[in-house]
Amino acid sequence: MSIDQITQTLQENRALLRQAGLKTLVLIGVSSPNISPSAAVEFLAELELPPSYQHLLEVRRCLVALLQRPVDITLVNPEDQAVRPFLDPDAVSIL
């Protein structure tokens, strides 16, 4: 699956992602246009309040179901000025 396909799938399902409780979602680690089928897709995410471990698992299940591949999620506010310098220039904002 290519980065463009992943991005398109997530953009088409923005309402579902919001319903799952995602406030922000940024695709990271996209230096290559294609990701091997066994590699996890990496995201920075911020959950709507109150975040919980159960909430994180539900969001992860939603992303895995949409993408049909492993997913890694790091919870952080990507808009935080302390985080921004560490974002890959190729990061793709989904929400």
C-alpha positions as CSV (number, residue, x, y, z in Angstrom):
1,M,0.0,0.0,0.0
2,S,1.4,3.4,-0.9
3,I,1.5,6.5,1.2
4,D,-1.0,8.1,-1.2
5,Q,-3.4,5.1,-0.8
6,I,-3.1,5.3,3.0
7,T,-3.7,9.0,3.0
8,Q,-6.7,8.8,0.7
9,T,-8.3,6.0,2.8
10,L,-7.9,8.0,6.0
11,Q,-9.1,11.3,4.3
12,E,-12.2,9.4,3.0
13,N,-12.9,8.2,6.5
14,R,-12.3,11.4,8.5
15,A,-15.8,11.3,10.0
16,L,-15.3,7.8,11.2
17,L,-11.9,8.8,12.7
18,R,-13.5,11.8,14.5
19,Q,-16.3,9.5,15.7
20,A,-13.6,7.1,17.1
21,G,-12.4,10.0,19.2
22,L,-9.4,11.3,17.4
23,K,-8.7,15.0,17.7
24,T,-5.5,15.1,15.6
25,L,-3.8,12.4,13.5
26,V,-0.5,12.8,11.7
27,L,1.1,10.1,9.6
28,I,4.9,10.0,10.3
29,G,7.8,8.0,9.0
30,V,6.8,8.4,5.3
31,S,10.2,8.9,3.7
32,S,9.4,6.2,1.1
33,P,6.4,6.3,-1.2
34,N,5.6,2.7,-0.4
35,I,5.5,0.9,2.9
36,S,6.1,-2.9,3.0
37,P,3.0,-4.9,3.8
38,S,4.5,-6.2,7.1
39,A,5.6,-2.8,8.3
40,A,3.5,-0.8,10.8
41,V,2.1,2.6,9.7
42,E,3.2,5.1,12.3
43,F,1.0,8.0,13.7
44,L,1.1,10.8,16.1
45,A,-2.3,11.2,17.6
46,E,-4.2,13.3,20.1
47,L,-7.4,11.9,21.5
48,E,-10.5,13.8,22.6
49,L,-10.8,14.1,26.3
50,P,-10.8,12.1,28.5
51,P,-8.2,9.8,26.9
52,S,-7.9,6.3,28.3
53,Y,-6.1,3.1,27.4
54,Q,-9.4,1.6,26.2
55,H,-9.9,4.6,24.0
56,L,-6.5,4.2,22.5
57,L,-7.2,0.5,21.8
58,E,-10.4,1.5,20.0
59,V,-8.7,4.1,17.9
60,R,-6.0,1.6,17.0
61,R,-8.6,-1.1,16.0
62,C,-10.3,1.5,13.8
63,L,-7.1,2.4,12.0
64,V,-6.1,-1.3,11.6
65,A,-9.5,-2.1,10.2
66,L,-9.3,0.8,7.7
67,L,-5.7,0.1,6.6
68,Q,-5.6,-3.7,7.0
69,R,-2.1,-3.5,8.3
70,P,-0.2,-3.0,11.6
71,V,-0.4,0.4,13.2
72,D,1.7,2.2,15.8
73,I,0.3,5.2,17.6
74,T,2.2,7.7,19.8
75,L,-0.1,10.0,21.8
76,V,1.0,13.6,21.6
77,N,-0.3,16.9,20.4
78,P,1.4,17.4,17.1
79,E,0.7,21.1,17.3
80,D,2.7,21.4,20.5
81,Q,5.7,23.7,19.9
82,A,7.9,21.3,21.8
83,V,7.0,18.5,19.3
84,R,7.0,20.4,16.0
85,P,10.8,20.5,15.6
86,F,10.9,16.7,15.8
87,L,8.2,16.1,13.1
88,D,9.5,14.6,9.9
89,P,9.2,17.2,7.1
90,D,7.3,14.5,5.1
91,A,4.7,14.0,7.9
92,V,1.1,14.1,6.6
93,S,-1.6,15.7,8.6
94,I,-4.8,13.7,8.4
95,L,-7.0,15.4,11.0
